[in-house]
Amino acid sequence: MQTTSVQITRLEAQALFAAGRGGEALARLLDEIDGDPDHPGRAELEAWVRQTAATASQSYRDLVLPHGAGPRGVLQLAGRVAVLGSHGTALSLLALARRERDPYFAYYRAKWAMRAGRYKVAVAACDVALETLTGRRQAFDPFVEGCLTARPAEPPLQFRPREVLATPRLREPLLWRWEALKRLGDRQRAGRMRDLCMRLFRNQVSVWVTAGNHALDEDDLDSATRYFRGALARDPDSVPALSGCAIVAEHRKNWPAALELRTAAANRGQAWTRNDPASLHRVIRHGAALGRLERWDEAGPQLRASVRRGAYTVLPAERPVLLKVFSGPLFSPLMIATMLGGKGSLGAASGDPAVQLALLDAQVLADITRRVKTASLEPCERRLLLGMCAWEAGDPEAAYVHMDEVDAMREGDIEANYLLLVAAIATHANQRTTIERFACDLARARLSDDNANPYERLFATLTLQRAEAPYPRAALHAHPLLGQARAAQAQARAASGSVPITLPSPPDRSWIGRLRWGVAVKESYRVAGVPTTDLALACARARVTWARAQATT
């Protein structure tokens, strides 16, 4: 078997590490990564870097470095590890430099401690790093008090405020110390740091935003509003300030104002086309704002796109929101399976029956999709059934593609035209107006055709009702399903709330017959006004029950 470059690098690093030359081992691994950003073994190499760095920092009092480098070499190596996201390991390596009282080293210790969530370490490191600013070794809190009471207005610093603002090594430890004290829950000291930063950097937008977030943490909505508006007065396009104002509006349950602010933040931050965590967060928050106004049809494409772009992975705090949305109002077995990894992930959903049901339904639909792909079917029929599977799985984008091809292959199929229409509505397709006009024309033709079968008349009626187009009153009774759906809705209203939905059994009990019948039932009940979430869960439960029955026979 041929030895790969990744294996060679690992063997070289292991040999160096075994010889007590941990620094050189780390450097060798890092050189391999830095030399080729698209290295096929990059993830594996990064994992070895983290493991090697952690072992070196725990096992060696002195880290042997290449070329006889001293403390600055340790700092450089720790920095390269921090770039990979291992900030805790970088801190452990930096401790081997033994420069606890050096402001230069303290700056990096504070930076990595903040990113590692070690806020007490960050505060202590900031105090050392800020000795450059104060010009003396002393406790920083008394110095803060002296600055706030100083006369004249400019605090007694070694540098003028504009020099501090222009120098990250002086400015950032002040802001980190403020944030770390806030995270530690030390409200009094954090408040004094806020006052100092506001005094030093009064024209800095980010400081006004941070002050607004601080006020939000203290549930002081009036102060938060004042700070965020102060930021917008200095920069009307400040995305963090707009987001902060949106949070205030949400706390006050002013949902229309919150949506307007969320829209502005997403637009000005170009969140729709970017995949960084901050942009994905803005997309999700905008979708949630639409949802609070029951505008789920508009929120759906945005939230599905955010999941496909990795939001569930990079935004742990948003995971409960995404799971709740895609197991509820935007029920999508595919999205739930995408987020939780499909099979073998039921344990992650054990606390939420709706999420667990969606995962099971995703597996059933995946099995039906495999059957469709391997069955002996005409190409057009296969496309139609694949589109139905995608639609039932909560993937209208894929359903639209399939139905568009069916429409090109077989014109005049009212069932395919209906599904193309609803997929176009769900995805806000550019061709929606044209699709709707053609579908309505076809539906009226089917309803006026005495030879149309009940199934065609049903989808013709559904088409006209979903498009909110004029239709013959007699068409309301085009199929018994519509009558059953209206009866279920009346029962729910009479019970003053949600009642369990009992779906009618399919006349054709084959898996293809069940799939087509399931779509017809679901769409009939939806048009009749049965609550969307209850209907989606009932359809999923029926599919899972059928699949289990099939497995036992």
VENSULRA-V258232 format. One record per residue. RES is the residue in one letter. PHI is phi in whole degrees, -180 to 180 (NA if undefined). NEAR is the number of other C-alpha atoms within 12 Angstrom. Layout:
res->RES phi->PHI near->NEAR
res->RES phi->PHI near->NEAR
This chain:
res->M phi->NA near->4
res->Q phi->-74 near->7
res->T phi->-83 near->10
res->T phi->-84 near->13
res->S phi->-64 near->20
res->V phi->-64 near->27
res->Q phi->-66 near->21
res->I phi->-62 near->18
res->T phi->-61 near->29
res->R phi->-65 near->32
res->L phi->-63 near->20
res->E phi->-63 near->23
res->A phi->-65 near->32
res->Q phi->-63 near->27
res->A phi->-65 near->19
res->L phi->-64 near->25
res->F phi->-66 near->31
res->A phi->-63 near->20
res->A phi->-84 near->16
res->G phi->81 near->24
res->R phi->-111 near->28
res->G phi->-62 near->37
res->G phi->-63 near->44
res->E phi->-67 near->34
res->A phi->-62 near->37
res->L phi->-63 near->48
res->A phi->-61 near->40
res->R phi->-64 near->34
res->L phi->-64 near->43
res->L phi->-67 near->39
res->D phi->-62 near->24
res->E phi->-64 near->31
res->I phi->-71 near->31
res->D phi->-65 near->19
res->G phi->-70 near->13
res->D phi->-146 near->16
res->P phi->-59 near->15
res->D phi->-102 near->11
res->H phi->-56 near->20
res->P phi->-63 near->16
res->G phi->-104 near->22
res->R phi->-60 near->26
res->A phi->-61 near->19
res->E phi->-66 near->21
res->L phi->-63 near->35
res->E phi->-63 near->33
res->A phi->-63 near->22
res->W phi->-68 near->34
res->V phi->-60 near->43
res->R phi->-63 near->32
res->Q phi->-66 near->27
res->T phi->-65 near->39
res->A phi->-64 near->44
res->A phi->-64 near->29
res->T phi->-66 near->26
res->A phi->-63 near->39
res->S phi->-71 near->32
res->Q phi->-92 near->21
res->S phi->-107 near->19
res->Y phi->-120 near->24
res->R phi->-78 near->18
res->D phi->-124 near->24
res->L phi->-96 near->41
res->V phi->-76 near->31
res->L phi->-112 near->32
res->P phi->-68 near->21
res->H phi->63 near->12
res->G phi->65 near->15
res->A phi->-66 near->19
res->G phi->-98 near->21
res->P phi->-57 near->26
res->R phi->-65 near->24
res->G phi->-67 near->26
res->V phi->-62 near->39
res->L phi->-61 near->33
res->Q phi->-63 near->27
res->L phi->-66 near->41
res->A phi->-62 near->42
res->G phi->-64 near->32
res->R phi->-68 near->33
res->V phi->-70 near->40
res->A phi->-63 near->32
res->V phi->-59 near->23
res->L phi->-80 near->26
res->G phi->96 near->21
res->S phi->-93 near->29
res->H phi->-71 near->30
res->G phi->-64 near->35
res->T phi->-66 near->34
res->A phi->-61 near->42
res->L phi->-63 near->44
res->S phi->-64 near->35
res->L phi->-66 near->47
res->L phi->-63 near->45
res->A phi->-62 near->32
res->L phi->-70 near->33
res->A phi->-76 near->33
res->R phi->56 near->22
res->R phi->-128 near->24
res->E phi->-64 near->25
res->R phi->-101 near->22
res->D phi->-91 near->25
res->P phi->-58 near->28
res->Y phi->-63 near->29
res->F phi->-71 near->35
res->A phi->-63 near->36
res->Y phi->-58 near->40
res->Y phi->-72 near->40
res->R phi->-63 near->48
res->A phi->-66 near->43
res->K phi->-61 near->40
res->W phi->-74 near->39
res->A phi->-65 near->35
res->M phi->-62 near->34
res->R phi->-73 near->25
res->A phi->-88 near->23
res->G phi->75 near->24
res->R phi->-103 near->26
res->Y phi->-75 near->29
res->K phi->-65 near->26
res->V phi->-63 near->32
res->A phi->-64 near->39
res->V phi->-62 near->40
res->A phi->-62 near->33
res->A phi->-68 near->38
res->C phi->-63 near->46
res->D phi->-59 near->42
res->V phi->-72 near->36
res->A phi->-61 near->39
res->L phi->-82 near->43
res->E phi->-61 near->30
res->T phi->-63 near->30
res->L phi->-77 near->36
res->T phi->-87 near->30
res->G phi->80 near->19
res->R phi->-155 near->18
res->R phi->-91 near->19
res->Q phi->-162 near->18
res->A phi->-62 near->18
res->F phi->-77 near->32
res->D phi->-62 near->28
res->P phi->-60 near->17
res->F phi->-65 near->26
res->V phi->-60 near->33
res->E phi->-61 near->21
res->G phi->-64 near->21
res->C phi->-63 near->29
res->L phi->-72 near->26
res->T phi->-105 near->18
res->A phi->-67 near->16
res->R phi->-131 near->10
res->P phi->-70 near->10
res->A phi->-62 near->16
res->E phi->-80 near->20
res->P phi->-64 near->26
res->P phi->-78 near->24
res->L phi->-107 near->27
res->Q phi->-75 near->19
res->F phi->-133 near->22
res->R phi->-72 near->20
res->P phi->-52 near->27
res->R phi->-68 near->20
res->E phi->-73 near->17
res->V phi->-62 near->27
res->L phi->-62 near->28
res->A phi->-85 near->16
res->T phi->-118 near->17
res->P phi->-55 near->20
res->R phi->-68 near->28
res->L phi->-98 near->36
res->R phi->-76 near->32
res->E phi->-66 near->33
res->P phi->-59 near->42
res->L phi->-63 near->46
res->L phi->-70 near->42
res->W phi->-64 near->43
res->R phi->-62 near->44
res->W phi->-59 near->43
res->E phi->-64 near->40
res->A phi->-64 near->38
res->L phi->-64 near->33
res->K phi->-64 near->32
res->R phi->-66 near->24
res->L phi->-79 near->22
res->G phi->81 near->18
res->D phi->-88 near->22
res->R phi->-66 near->20
res->Q phi->-67 near->18
res->R phi->-68 near->25
res->A phi->-64 near->32
res->G phi->-63 near->31
res->R phi->-68 near->32
res->M phi->-65 near->38
res->R phi->-61 near->38
res->D phi->-62 near->27
res->L phi->-66 near->36
res->C phi->-65 near->38
res->M phi->-65 near->31
res->R phi->-74 near->26
res->L phi->-77 near->33
res->F phi->-122 near->32
res->R phi->-63 near->23
res->N phi->-99 near->22
res->Q phi->-91 near->29
res->V phi->-59 near->30
res->S phi->-61 near->31
res->V phi->-70 near->38
res->W phi->-63 near->38
res->V phi->-65 near->40
res->T phi->-62 near->36
res->A phi->-63 near->44
res->G phi->-64 near->39
res->N phi->-65 near->38
res->H phi->-61 near->37
res->A phi->-64 near->29
res->L phi->-62 near->28
res->D phi->-62 near->26
res->E phi->-94 near->21
res->D phi->59 near->17
res->D phi->-101 near->19
res->L phi->-68 near->26
res->D phi->-65 near->20
res->S phi->-66 near->25
res->A phi->-60 near->33
res->T phi->-61 near->32
res->R phi->-62 near->24
res->Y phi->-68 near->37
res->F phi->-65 near->40
res->R phi->-68 near->29
res->G phi->-62 near->30
res->A phi->-65 near->35
res->L phi->-69 near->29
res->A phi->-66 near->19
res->R phi->-91 near->20
res->D phi->-151 near->21
res->P phi->-60 near->19
res->D phi->-100 near->23
res->S phi->-66 near->30
res->V phi->-66 near->31
res->P phi->-60 near->37
res->A phi->-69 near->40
res->L phi->-62 near->41
res->S phi->-64 near->44
res->G phi->-63 near->42
res->C phi->-62 near->42
res->A phi->-64 near->40
res->I phi->-63 near->37
res->V phi->-61 near->35
res->A phi->-62 near->27
res->E phi->-68 near->27
res->H phi->-61 near->21
res->R phi->-90 near->18
res->K phi->59 near->16
res->N phi->-95 near->19
res->W phi->-66 near->26
res->P phi->-62 near->22
res->A phi->-66 near->26
res->A phi->-62 near->32
res->L phi->-63 near->36
res->E phi->-60 near->26
res->L phi->-71 near->34
res->R phi->-64 near->38
res->T phi->-64 near->32
res->A phi->-63 near->30
res->A phi->-64 near->36
res->A phi->-67 near->35
res->N phi->-67 near->23
res->R phi->-73 near->25
res->G phi->-90 near->27
res->Q phi->52 near->20
res->A phi->-69 near->29
res->W phi->-68 near->29
res->T phi->-115 near->19
res->R phi->-111 near->22
res->N phi->-112 near->25
res->D phi->-72 near->21
res->P phi->-55 near->24
res->A phi->-63 near->26
res->S phi->-68 near->32
res->L phi->-62 near->38
res->H phi->-62 near->39
res->R phi->-67 near->42
res->V phi->-64 near->45
res->I phi->-65 near->42
res->R phi->-64 near->39
res->H phi->-67 near->42
res->G phi->-61 near->39
res->A phi->-64 near->37
res->A phi->-64 near->37
res->L phi->-63 near->31
res->G phi->-63 near->30
res->R phi->-64 near->23
res->L phi->-99 near->22
res->E phi->62 near->20
res->R phi->-103 near->22
res->W phi->-70 near->29
res->D phi->-61 near->27
res->E phi->-81 near->26
res->A phi->-73 near->33
res->G phi->-53 near->39
res->P phi->-58 near->35
res->Q phi->-66 near->39
res->L phi->-70 near->45
res->R phi->-64 near->40
res->A phi->-63 near->29
res->S phi->-66 near->39
res->V phi->-67 near->38
res->R phi->-64 near->24
res->R phi->-90 near->28
res->G phi->95 near->28
res->A phi->-62 near->36
res->Y phi->-64 near->33
res->T phi->-76 near->23
res->V phi->-91 near->21
res->L phi->-126 near->27
res->P phi->-57 near->17
res->A phi->-67 near->17
res->E phi->-93 near->29
res->R phi->-60 near->27
res->P phi->-60 near->24
res->V phi->-64 near->29
res->L phi->-64 near->45
res->L phi->-64 near->39
res->K phi->-66 near->30
res->V phi->-66 near->35
res->F phi->-85 near->44
res->S phi->-110 near->39
res->G phi->-132 near->35
res->P phi->-62 near->31
res->L phi->-113 near->44
res->F phi->-47 near->43
res->S phi->-147 near->46
res->P phi->-56 near->47
res->L phi->-63 near->40
res->M phi->-65 near->43
res->I phi->-63 near->45
res->A phi->-65 near->39
res->T phi->-62 near->32
res->M phi->-71 near->40
res->L phi->-97 near->32
res->G phi->92 near->21
res->G phi->74 near->27
res->K phi->-64 near->25
res->G phi->81 near->15
res->S phi->-111 near->22
res->L phi->-62 near->26
res->G phi->-60 near->17
res->A phi->-69 near->22
res->A phi->-110 near->28
res->S phi->-63 near->17
res->G phi->-85 near->14
res->D phi->-132 near->19
res->P phi->-59 near->21
res->A phi->-67 near->31
res->V phi->-67 near->39
res->Q phi->-63 near->35
res->L phi->-63 near->36
res->A phi->-62 near->49
res->L phi->-64 near->43
res->L phi->-64 near->40
res->D phi->-65 near->42
res->A phi->-61 near->42
res->Q phi->-67 near->32
res->V phi->-64 near->37
res->L phi->-67 near->41
res->A phi->-65 near->28
res->D phi->-66 near->24
res->I phi->-64 near->34
res->T phi->-61 near->28
res->R phi->-63 near->17
res->R phi->-63 near->20
res->V phi->-61 near->28
res->K phi->-69 near->22
res->T phi->-102 near->14
res->A phi->-75 near->18
res->S phi->-83 near->11
res->L phi->-131 near->16
res->E phi->-65 near->16
res->P phi->-54 near->20
res->C phi->-67 near->25
res->E phi->-64 near->27
res->R phi->-61 near->28
res->R phi->-61 near->31
res->L phi->-61 near->42
res->L phi->-69 near->40
res->L phi->-64 near->42
res->G phi->-64 near->43
res->M phi->-64 near->47
res->C phi->-61 near->45
res->A phi->-64 near->35
res->W phi->-64 near->45
res->E phi->-68 near->46
res->A phi->-81 near->43
res->G phi->81 near->40
res->D phi->-125 near->40
res->P phi->-66 near->39
res->E phi->-62 near->35
res->A phi->-68 near->31
res->A phi->-60 near->36
res->Y phi->-61 near->39
res->V phi->-62 near->28
res->H phi->-63 near->33
res->M phi->-69 near->40
res->D phi->-64 near->34
res->E phi->-71 near->26
res->V phi->-62 near->32
res->D phi->-62 near->29
res->A phi->-74 near->19
res->M phi->-85 near->20
res->R phi->-143 near->20
res->E phi->-70 near->18
res->G phi->88 near->23
res->D phi->-83 near->32
res->I phi->-66 near->38
res->E phi->-64 near->39
res->A phi->-65 near->45
res->N phi->-67 near->45
res->Y phi->-64 near->49
res->L phi->-67 near->48
res->L phi->-64 near->46
res->L phi->-64 near->45
res->V phi->-68 near->42
res->A phi->-68 near->38
res->A phi->-65 near->36
res->I phi->-64 near->30
res->A phi->-68 near->31
res->T phi->-102 near->31
res->H phi->55 near->24
res->A phi->-65 near->24
res->N phi->-63 near->15
res->Q phi->-90 near->18
res->R phi->-57 near->24
res->T phi->-62 near->18
res->T phi->-65 near->18
res->I phi->-61 near->30
res->E phi->-64 near->31
res->R phi->-64 near->21
res->F phi->-65 near->28
res->A phi->-63 near->39
res->C phi->-67 near->33
res->D phi->-61 near->26
res->L phi->-66 near->31
res->A phi->-64 near->40
res->R phi->-64 near->31
res->A phi->-65 near->26
res->R phi->-67 near->33
res->L phi->-70 near->34
res->S phi->-91 near->21
res->D phi->-95 near->16
res->D phi->-65 near->13
res->N phi->-89 near->12
res->A phi->-67 near->22
res->N phi->-79 near->17
res->P phi->-56 near->25
res->Y phi->-65 near->29
res->E phi->-66 near->32
res->R phi->-65 near->39
res->L phi->-62 near->38
res->F phi->-69 near->49
res->A phi->-65 near->48
res->T phi->-64 near->45
res->L phi->-61 near->46
res->T phi->-60 near->44
res->L phi->-67 near->36
res->Q phi->-71 near->33
res->R phi->-68 near->32
res->A phi->-85 near->31
res->E phi->55 near->15
res->A phi->-102 near->21
res->P phi->-62 near->19
res->Y phi->-147 near->27
res->P phi->-63 near->20
res->R phi->-60 near->13
res->A phi->-63 near->13
res->A phi->-69 near->29
res->L phi->-60 near->30
res->H phi->-107 near->25
res->A phi->-68 near->29
res->H phi->-153 near->27
res->P phi->-56 near->21
res->L phi->-57 near->36
res->L phi->-65 near->34
res->G phi->-65 near->22
res->Q phi->-65 near->29
res->A phi->-65 near->32
res->R phi->-66 near->26
res->A phi->-66 near->22
res->A phi->-64 near->33
res->Q phi->-66 near->31
res->A phi->-63 near->22
res->Q phi->-64 near->20
res->A phi->-63 near->23
res->R phi->-66 near->16
res->A phi->-65 near->12
res->A phi->-84 near->12
res->S phi->56 near->10
res->G phi->161 near->16
res->S phi->-79 near->20
res->V phi->-126 near->20
res->P phi->-59 near->21
res->I phi->-93 near->32
res->T phi->-104 near->24
res->L phi->-90 near->31
res->P phi->-69 near->26
res->S phi->-76 near->21
res->P phi->-74 near->22
res->P phi->-70 near->16
res->D phi->-107 near->14
res->R phi->-92 near->16
res->S phi->-71 near->17
res->W phi->-66 near->27
res->I phi->-69 near->27
res->G phi->-61 near->19
res->R phi->-65 near->29
res->L phi->-62 near->40
res->R phi->-68 near->32
res->W phi->-66 near->32
res->G phi->-60 near->38
res->V phi->-64 near->40
res->A phi->-63 near->41
res->V phi->-63 near->42
res->K phi->-60 near->42
res->E phi->-70 near->37
res->S phi->-65 near->42
res->Y phi->-68 near->39
res->R phi->-64 near->30
res->V phi->-64 near->33
res->A phi->-73 near->28
res->G phi->98 near->26
res->V phi->-65 near->35
res->P phi->-50 near->31
res->T phi->-58 near->30
res->T phi->-64 near->30
res->D phi->-59 near->31
res->L phi->-67 near->39
res->A phi->-63 near->39
res->L phi->-66 near->38
res->A phi->-65 near->33
res->C phi->-66 near->41
res->A phi->-64 near->41
res->R phi->-64 near->31
res->A phi->-66 near->31
res->R phi->-65 near->40
res->V phi->-65 near->28
res->T phi->-62 near->18
res->W phi->-63 near->27
res->A phi->-63 near->26
res->R phi->-67 near->16
res->A phi->-64 near->12
res->Q phi->-64 near->14
res->A phi->-69 near->11
res->T phi->-93 near->8
res->T phi->-106 near->7
